[in-house]
Amino acid sequence: MVFSSTIFLFLFLPAVLGGYLLMPTLRWKNLWLLAASLFFYAWGELHYVLVLLVSIACNATLGRRIDRAAGGRRRAWLWLAVGINLLLLGYYKYAGFLAQNIAALMTALGMQGGPSADVHLPLGISFFTFQAISYVVDIYRRRVPAQQSVLEVGLYIALFPQLIAGPIVRYEDIAAQLTHRAMTLAGFSHGARRFIVGLAKKVLIANVLGQCADEIFAHPSAGLDPALAWLGIACYTLQIYFDFSGYSDMAIGLGRMFGFRFPENFDHPYLSQSVREFWRRWHMSLSRWFRDYLYIPLGGSRHGALRTHANLLAVFLLCGLWHGAAWNFAVWGLYHGAFLVAERGAVGRFVARLPAAARHAYLVLVVMIGWVFFRAEDLSTAIDYLGAMAGFAPRRSDGYVLLYLDRETLLALLAGIVLVCVPRLTTIGDDARDGNTVLRAAPAVLRDIALTGALGLSMIYVSAQSYNPFIYFRF
C-alpha cells in the first residue's frame, strides 16, 4: 500500500485518522497507531509481518537488558542485539546475492552445483532494521534510557508513515513524543500541506518521468543514440529525487498530522556544488546514520589520510550494498566514495576554484553518471548504457528522441527542473527560519488555492493511472 494509492488516500488514512480522534487517551492512541501500522505492513507483506514483530520483541527485550547491565555483560547484550538485527537483514537481503556469487565462482572453477537461495525481500527491512540498531546502540552509549513499554518500542519501529521508506528516525528524536504529544489544528494543517506537496511531487512529476525513463532503459543499450540515453538518465535523475523526497514529504506530513515531528530527509541536494555537499543534503537521515554508527566508530578522520580514505570507501561500499544486493549498487557506492576521497585532495581544491555554475555542473554530471549504476538492472547493462551516453553505440535518427518527449513528459521535465532550481516553490515552512518560503510568504488564500489545485490534479492522476511505482520499496 503506497501513500499515492486510492486505497491509502480514500480508505486507510481516513479510517486511521477517525479512529485516532476517537481514542480517549494517548496510550489508546498509540495502541491504535501500532495496530494500524501492523495492518499497513501486513497489507503488502502478510507473510512477513512476523519478521517485523520479531524485530520489535527482540529489540524491546534486549534494549532493557543493555540498559540494566554493566561492563562486559552490557557489551555482550549489545553485540547480541546488533547481531540479531544484522542476521535478519543479512538473510533476507543478501542470502540470494551470496549464493548467486558462490555458484558463479564454482562454475568459473569448473565445479558443479553450488548453493541456491530464493529469498523474498520484506518491504522496508533496511529502514526498520537501521532504526532498531540505532535504538540499542544509543541505549548502550547512555544517550537514551531503554523504553520499558513494548507498545512504545513497537510504535517507534513500526510507525507506518516512516516504516517502509524512512526517514530513518532515531529513538531520541521522538522518545518524548511517544508519551507526550498532541494533535493540534496548526500541526495537522501543516502536515496536510506537506503531504499534498509530497503527493504532487510523486504523482505529477516522478511517475510521469518514471514512465519515460523505464521505456528508454528497457531498450538494448546498443540501440540508443546519445540524446536518447541522456534523456533517459535525466528523467531518472529527476524521478528518483521527486519520488523519494516526495515520499519523505508525505511521511513527515503524516507524522505531523498525528503530532510527531520527524527529521528532514532532503535539503535540495541537486543545488550542491560538490559530492561532499550532496551527501549532506541527500537522504540525510541515512547519511547521518552511516556517519554516527559506522564511519566514526571505524575511526572517522582521526587516524590520518590513508585510514580516512579507507573508511570512506568502506562506508560507501556498504551504503551501496544497503541500497541493493547487486554489484552495480556496490560500484555506485564505491563511485561516490572515490569522489569523496578525491575531493579531500587535488580534485577538491580544483573544484573549489571554479565558478559556482561550473561547480554545480560538475556535481550534476557526477551524480547523473552515478545514477546509471543505480538504475541499470546489472553492472554490464550500466556499462553499456554509459557507452551509449558517450556515443559509442550505433546512432539512430536525430529525431528519435522526440518520440519520447510528448507534452506530458515535457511539462513534467520542465516542472522538475524549475522546482529543483527554485526550491522555495515547494518548501513548506512553519518556523521562523522558514519564513522566506514562497508558500508561507504568499497570501493564505493563494497558497491554499495552489495546494488545492495540486491535490485535485494529483487525485485525478491517482485515479486514472495504473503506473505508480515506488523506487525505494526494494530497499
PAMARLO-546897 format. One record per residue: residue in three letters; x, y, z of N, C-alpha, C in turn. Coordinates in steps of 0.1 Angstrom, whole numbers, plus 5000, padded with zeros to 4 digits. Each point is the difference from the previous one (the first is absolute). Last residue first. Example, Ala and Ser with C-alpha at 12.3 -4.5 7.8 and 13.67 -1.06 7.14 Angstrom:
# residues 2
SER512849785071500950115000499250115008/ALA500349434999499150125000500950125000/
# end
This chain:
# residues 475
PHE514349854989501150025009499649975015/ARG497250014959501049884999501150015010/PHE496750354994499449885006501049885001/TYR500750454980500649965012499449885007/ILE498350224959501349954998500649935013/PHE494950034982500850075011501449945000/PRO495450054962501149935007500650085012/ASN495850004966500250075013501149935008/TYR496549984954501550015002500350085013/SER495649954982500449875007501550005003/GLN496150424993501249934995500349885008/ALA496350315008500049974985501149914996/SER499350185045498849934997500149944985/VAL503450285018500049885008498849914995/TYR500450434981501049914995500049875007/ILE497150335016499649964986501049904994/MET501050205041498949905002499649954986/SER503050365001500749875004499049895002/LEU498450434990500749954989500649865003/GLY498150245035499049964991500649934988/LEU502950205031499349885006499049954990/ALA502150404989501049895000499349875005/GLY497550395004500149964986501049894998/THR499550185042498849934997500049964985/LEU503650275016500049865006498849924996/ALA500150454986501049924993500149865006/ILE497150305022499549974986501049914993/ASP501350165041499149895002499349974986/ARG503050375002500749875004499149895000/LEU498250424994500649964988500849875002/VAL497950205037499049964990500649944988/ALA502750195034499549875004499049954989/PRO504050334986498750015008499449865002/ALA505350004995498850034992498850025008/ALA504149855019499950154998498850044992/ARG501049545008499750065012499850154998/LEU501349734964498749955005499650065013/VAL504350104981498950064992498649965006/THR504250055033499649914989498850064993/ASN502550185039500250054987499549914989/GLY500149905048499050104997500150064986/ASP502349645029499449974987499150114995/ARG502150015043501149994990499549974986/ALA497050035037500550134996501149994990/ASP496449614999500950065011500550134995/ASP497449694974499150055011500850055011/GLY500249864943500650045012499050055010/ILE500849714951499050045010500750045013/THR501549974945500449995014498850055009/THR500550004950499349885006500449985015/LEU501650374973498649984995499349885006/ARG504750135008499050065009498649994995/PRO503949844976499549915009498950075009/VAL502350054952499350105009499349935011/CYS502549754968500850125000499450115009/VAL497849584995501349975005500850135001/LEU495850024980499949985015501349975006/VAL499850054953499750135007500049985015/ILE500549624973501250085000499850135007/GLY496349714995501049945009501350095001/ALA496650114969499650035014501049955010/LEU500749904954500250145003499650045014/LEU499249554987501450035000500350145003/ALA495549884995500549945012501650035001/LEU497850124960499650085011500549965013/LEU500949734963500750124999499650105011/THR497749594996501349985005500850134999/GLU495750014983499949985014501449985006/ARG499450064953499750125007500149985015/ASP503049674972498750054998499750125009/LEU504349734986499750135006498650044997/TYR502149604983499849995014499650135007/LEU501049974953499049905002499649995015/LEU503850254983498750085001498849915002/VAL504549844993499850045014498650075001/TYR501849874957499449895008499650045014/GLY502150254961498750045006499449895009/ASP504349964976500150115009498650035007/SER501349504984499750134994500050115010/ARG502949605015498850004993499850144994/ARG504849745015499050105002498749984991/PRO503949675026499550054987498950095002/ALA503549985039499049914994499650054987/PHE502950245029500749884994499149914994/GLY499350445024500049994986500649884994/ALA499150145047501350054995500050004985/MET496449825023500050145004501250074994/ALA499749534996499050074991500050155003/GLY502649735028500650004986499150074990/LEU498449925043501050115001500750014986/TYR497149645005499250125000501050125000/ASP501949585005499550024986499250134999/ILE501449875043501250044992499550024985/ALA496749855030500450135004501250054991/THR498649554997499050094993500450155003/SER502549675021500350004986499050094993/LEU499349935046501250084998500350014985/ASP494949935014501349945004501250084995/GLU495550174996499749875006501249925005/ALA499750554998500149894991499749875007/ARG500150435023498849974992500149874992/PHE503750185026498949985009498849954993/PHE503950134976500249875007498849975009/VAL499850414978499949894990500249865007/TRP500550425024498749945000499849894989/GLY504150255004499849905011498749944999/ILE500950354971500749884996499949895010/MET498150425011499249934989500749874995/VAL502250285033498849935005499349924989/VAL503650284988500549885008498849925005/LEU499050404977500649904991500449885008/VAL498550375025498949944993500549894990/LEU503350255023499249925009498949924993/TYR502550324976500849895003499249905009/ALA498150424990500049914988500849875003/HIS500150345033498749935000499949914988/ARG503850265003500049905011498749925000/ALA500450354969500849894996500149895011/ALA497850415009499349934990500749874996/ALA502250305030498949935006499249914990/PRO505150104989498850095003498949915005/LEU504949825010499150024989498950105003/ARG503449825031500450124993499150034988/ALA499449615027499750115009500450134993/VAL501049584980498650034999499750135008/PHE504449835003499750054987498550044998/ARG501449805040500650144999499750064986/GLY498649555009499350105007500550144999/VAL502449654980498750024993499250105007/ALA504149865019500250094989498650034993/GLY499249785046501350034995499950104988/ARG496249815023500950045011501450044996/GLU496749834969499750145004500750055013/ALA500349554983500750094991499850145004/VAL497749675024501449995003500750104991/LEU495549954993500250075013501549995004/PHE498849784960499950154998500250075014/ALA499849535001501250054993500050154998/GLY496149795018501150005009501350054994/HIS496349934972499850125008501150015011/TYR500249624973500150124991499850135009/LEU499249585020501450034999500350124991/GLY495549865004500550055013501550034999/TRP498049814962499450135003500650065013/VAL501049564990500850094991499550145002/ALA497649665021501350015006500950104993/PHE495849904982499950095011501350015008/ASN499949714963499850144995499850095012/TRP500249535008501350074998499950144995/ALA496349785032500449984986501350084998/ALA496150015036500949895000500449964986/GLY498450505022499649884992501149905000/HIS499950395028498950044991499649884991/TRP503649965031498750025007498950034991/LEU504349974983499449875002498850015008/GLY502450404993499549954987499349865002/CYS502150185038498850084996499449964987/LEU504149815014498849945007498850084998/LEU503950164980499749874995498849945007/PHE501550405016499250014988499849874992/VAL502750015040498650055004499250004987/ALA504549904995499349895006498650045003/LEU502950334983499749904989499249885007/LEU501550335029499050064991499649904989/ASN503549895030498750005007498950054991/ALA504450014984499549865001498750005007/HIS502250414998499549964987499549865000/THR501950165039498750074997499549964987/ARG504249835013498949945007498750074998/LEU503850194981499849874994498849935007/ALA501450435016499350014987499749864995/GLY500450075054500850034988499249984987/HIS498049945043501249925000500850014987/ARG495550195013500950035012501449934998/SER495450034975501250074994501150035011/GLY496549605006499750124993501250064993/GLY499249585028501150095002499850144993/LEU496949625005501149954992501350085002/PRO495850145019500549885007501249944993/ILE497850364978500750045012500649895008/TYR497449894961501250074997500850055012/LEU495849765007501049924993501350084997/TYR496050175023500049865004501049914993/ASP499350484992500049995015500249855004/ARG499750134953501150085006500149965015/PHE496549814974501349944997501250085007/TRP495750175006500149875006501349944997/ARG498950414980500450015014500149875007/SER498650004955501350055001500550015014/LEU495549894992500949894998501450045001/SER496850335004499949915012500849884998/MET499750324965500850055011499949915012/HIS499150024948499649895010500850025013/TRP501850354970499249894995499849895010/ARG502750405008498650044997499149894995/ARG504749975011499550075012498550044998/TRP502549804965499749905010499750065014/PHE501250284964498949924995499649905011/GLU504050255005498850085004498749924996/ARG504049814987500050005015498750085004/VAL501149994955499449875004499950005015/SER499750474977501049905001499349875005/GLN497650404993501150044992501249915002/SER494150005006501449995006501050034989/LEU495149974995500650135001501450005005/TYR497149624999500550034986500550144999/PRO497949825041501449954997500550044987/HIS496250145035500350054987501449964995/ASP498549825042500250145000500550054986/PHE497549545029500650064988500150155002/ASN498349735034500849904993500750054988/GLU497950175053500050024985500949904994/PRO497649875047501150084994499950024985/PHE495649945032501149924994501150094995/ARG495750045036500950084992501149914996/PHE494549925017501449975000500850104991/GLY495149975006500750075011501549975001/PHE496649874966499749935012500850055012/MET500450204957498649995002499649935013/ARG504550014985499650135007498550005002/GLY501949634977500450005014499550135007/LEU499349974954499149915007500450005015/GLY502850254972498750065001499049915008/ILE504249834989500250115010498650075003/ALA500149674966500349945013500150105011/MET499650164955498749945005500249935013/ASP503950184980499050115004498749945005/SER503149694983500450065013499150115005/TYR499349834957499649905010500450055014/GLY501550264964498550005001499549915011/SER504549984989499850125008498550025002/PHE501249644972500449985014499850125009/ASP498850034954499349885005500449995015/PHE502150334974498650045003499249885006/TYR504549924987500050115010498550035004/ILE500849684966500449955013500050115011/GLN499050124955499049915005500449965014/LEU502950274975498950075006499049915006/THR503649804978500550095010499050085007/TYR498849734963500249935012500550085011/CYS499550204958498749975006500249925013/ALA503950084976499550135005498649975006/ILE502049654978500650015013499650145006/GLY498349894957499649905009500650025014/LEU501350284964498650035004499649905011/TRP504149934980500150115010498650045004/ALA500349674967500649955013500150115010/LEU498650124957498949925007500649945013/ALA503050244972498950095005498949925008/PRO503749764979500350085012498950085006/ASP498649574973500950104996500250095013/LEU498749464997499750145005501050104994/GLY499849504996499150074991499750145004/ALA502749685025500750024987499150074990/SER498549895044500950115000500650024987/PRO495149785007501449965000501050124998/HIS495250095022500749984987501349945002/ALA497450155037499649864995500649974986/PHE500550435022500949905006499649864996/ILE497250354986501350024994501049895005/GLU495650025018500049964986501350014993/ASP499550145045499949864999500049954986/ALA500050475009501349935004499949854998/CYS496150254994500950024989501349945003/GLN496849975034499649934988500950014988/GLY500750265039500449865002499649914988/LEU498750465004501449984995500449865001/VAL495850105017500050034986501449984994/ASN499449955047499349894992500150024985/ALA501750345030500849875000499449904992/ILE497650425003501450014994500749864999/LEU495550065018500050084989501350014993/VAL499349745040499049964990500250084987/LYS502950085039500049864996499149974988/LYS500150435019501349974995500049864994/ALA496150145022500250064987501349974994/LEU499349865044499149924991500150054986/GLY502250245034500749884997499249914990/VAL498050405016501250034992500749874996/ILE496449965029499650034987501150044991/PHE500949925046499649874993499650034985/ARG500950375028501249934997499749874992/ARG496450245017500750074989501249934996/ALA497949835037499249974988500650084988/GLY501950065043500349874995499249974987/HIS499250415022501350004994500349864994/SER496050045023500050084988501450004993/PHE499649805043499349924989500050074987/GLY501850235037500849894996499449924989/ALA497450345019501150064992500949894995/LEU496549875028499550044987501150064991/THR501349635037499450145000499650034986/MET501449565033499650044987499350135000/ALA503949815035498650044998499850024985/ARG503649745039499850074988498550044998/HIS503549685031499450145002499950074987/THR501649555003499250005013499450145003/LEU502749904961499249885001499150005012/GLN503250354990498750014993499249875001/ALA504450035019499050085007498750014993/ALA503449784978499749935012499050075008/ILE502150104956498649995002499649935013/ASP504650094985499350114994498550005003/GLU503149655014500150125008499250124994/TYR500349584977499150005011500150135009/ARG501050014947500749955012499050015012/VAL499049944945499850085012500749945012/ILE500050014944500449915011500050095012/PRO496650114960501450015004500349915012/GLY497949744970500650115008499250125000/ALA498749574980500850094992500750115007/ILE496949665018500549934989500950084991/LEU497950165043500449865001500849944989/GLN497950455013501449994996500549855000/PRO495350135009500450104990501549984996/PHE497849695032499849994986500550114991/LEU501949795047499150114997499950024985/ALA502749675028499149974989499150114996/ILE503650025034500549934989499049994989/TYR498750225040501250074994500549934988/LEU496549805024499550124992501250074994/GLY500949645029499449954987499550124992/VAL501750095042501149954991499449964987/GLU497050125033500750124995501149964991/LEU497649655020499150084992500750114993/VAL502049745034500249944987499150074990/SER502150225045498849954994500249944986/GLN503450215027499549895008498849944993/GLN504550274980498550015002499549875006/ALA505150205007499249914993498550035003/PRO503550405001499649895008499249904992/VAL503750344978498649995003499849885010/ARG504350124988499450124994498550005004/ARG503749675010499350085010499550134995/ARG502049614976500850135001499550095011/TYR497649604989501449965005500850125002/ILE495850074981499949965014501349965006/ASP499950104955499950135008499749965014/VAL500249654970501450065001499950135008/VAL496049764990500849935009501450065002/TYR497150214968499350005013500949935010/SER501250004955500350135006499450015014/ILE499149624974501450005004500350135007/ALA495749964982500249915011501450005005/GLN499050234961499450075011500249925013/PHE501349804960501050115003499450085012/THR497249674982501249945006501050105005/PHE496250134975499649975014501249935007/PHE500750114954499750125008499749965014/SER500849664968501250085002499750125009/ILE496449724987500849945010501350085003/GLY496050084969500550095010500949945010/LEU497249654973499950154998500750075012/PRO501549504987498950075006500150154999/LEU502049604968500450125008498850075006/HIS501049454985499250134998500550115009/VAL502849574980499450055012499350134997/ASP502649564979499050094994499250065012/ALA504949724989499150055010499150104994/SER504249594993498950094994499150055011/PRO505449764990498850035008499050084992/GLY503349644977500150135006498750035008/GLY502049664956499150035011500250145006/GLN504249774976498649984998499250045012/MET505050174980499349925010498550004997/GLY503850264979499749874994499349905009/LEU501250485006501149915004499749864995/ALA496850344993501350054994501149915003/THR495949915020499949974986501350044993/MET499650115045500149864999500049964985/LEU499050445011501449985002500349854998/ALA495650144998500750054988501549975002/ALA497249905036499749904989500850054988/ILE500250285037500749885003499849904988/ASN497650394998501450034997500949885004/GLN495349985009500250024985501550024997/ALA498649985045499949874994500350014985/LEU499850405025501249925003500049864993/PHE496250284995501250064993501349925003/GLY496049885022499949974986501250054993/ALA499650115045500249854999500049974985/TYR499250455020501349964993500249854998/LYS496050235021500550094989501149954992/TYR497949775038498950034990500650094989/TYR503049865035499449884993499050054990/GLY502250345025500949924991499349884993/LEU497750265033500250084987500849924990/LEU499349815043498750014992500250074987/LEU503749985028499749874995498750004992/LEU501450385023500849984988499749874994/ASN498050105041499550094990500749984986/ILE501549765038498749954995499450094989/GLY504150135020500149884992498749954995/VAL500250365030500450044987500149884991/ALA499049915044498950084994500450044986/LEU503249785026499049914997498850074992/TRP503650255017500449934988498949904996/LEU499350255039500050084988500349924988/TRP500449795041498650024997499850094987/ALA504349945018499649884995498550014995/ARG502050365023500549994987499549874993/ARG499050065045499350104992500449994986/ARG502249735030498749954998499250104991/GLY504350125016500049914989498749944996/GLY499550425030501349944996499849914988/ALA495550075024501250085001501249924995/ALA494050024997501349935002501150105001/ARG495350124991500249965014501449945003/ASP498650154956499850115009500449965014/ILE499849684966501250084998499950115011/ARG496349734997501249925005501250095000/ARG496150164980499950015015501249935006/GLY499649984954500350135004499950025015/LEU498849594980501550025001500350145004/THR495449894993500649925011501550035002/ALA497850214964499450055012500649935012/ASN501249864957500650135003499450065013/CYS498249594983501549985003500650135005/ALA495550004984500149935013501549995004/ILE499050204958499550085011500249935014/SER501149774960500950115002499650085012/VAL497149664987501249945006501050125003/LEU496250114976499749975014501249955007/LEU500450064954499950135007499749985014/VAL499949624974501450055001500050135007/LEU495949814990500649945011501550045002/VAL497350134963499850085011500649945013/TYR499849814955501350045006499850105011/HIS496549804971500849895005501350045007/LEU497050334980499349925010500849895006/GLU500850454973500949895004499449915011/GLY497850384980500949984990500949875003/TRP496650145030499450014987500949974989/ALA501550025045499549874996499350014987/TYR501650405019501149924996499549864995/PHE496850305018500650064988501149914995/PHE498249885041499049974989500650054987/LEU502350115038500249864997499149954989/SER499550445015501349994994500349854996/ALA496150115025499950054986501349984993/ALA500049905046499249904992499850044986/LEU502350305027500849884998499249904993/LEU497850405012501050024989500949884998/TRP496949985035499350014987500950024989/LEU501750015043499649874997499349994987/ASN501150425017501249934995499749864997/LYS496650265018500350054986501249934995/TRP498749915044499149934990500350054986/ARG502450215034500449854999499149934990/LEU499050455010501249984991500449864999/THR494850085010501350045006501149984991/PRO495449924986499950095012501350055006/MET498449884947500749935011500050105012/LEU498350124956499049945010500749935012/LEU502550194963499350115007499049955010/TYR502349694972501050075009499350115008/GLY497649774966500249925012500950075010/GLY499450214959498850005007500149925013/LEU503750014970499850135006498750005009/VAL500849614975501050015011499950145007/ALA497349924962499649915011500950015012/PRO500950254959498950055008499649915012/LEU503649844973500350125007498850065007/PHE499449614972500849975012500250135008/LEU497350034960499549915010500949995012/PHE500850294961498650015002499449905011/LEU504850054988499550135000498550015004/PHE502449574994500550085011499350135002/ILE498849744963499649935012500550075012/THR501150154957498750045003499649935013/SER505150134992499049914994498650035005/SER504750185012499350064988499149914993/PHE502649875038499350125004499250064989/VAL500949485000500850124999499250125004/MET500049445008499150125000500950125000/
# end
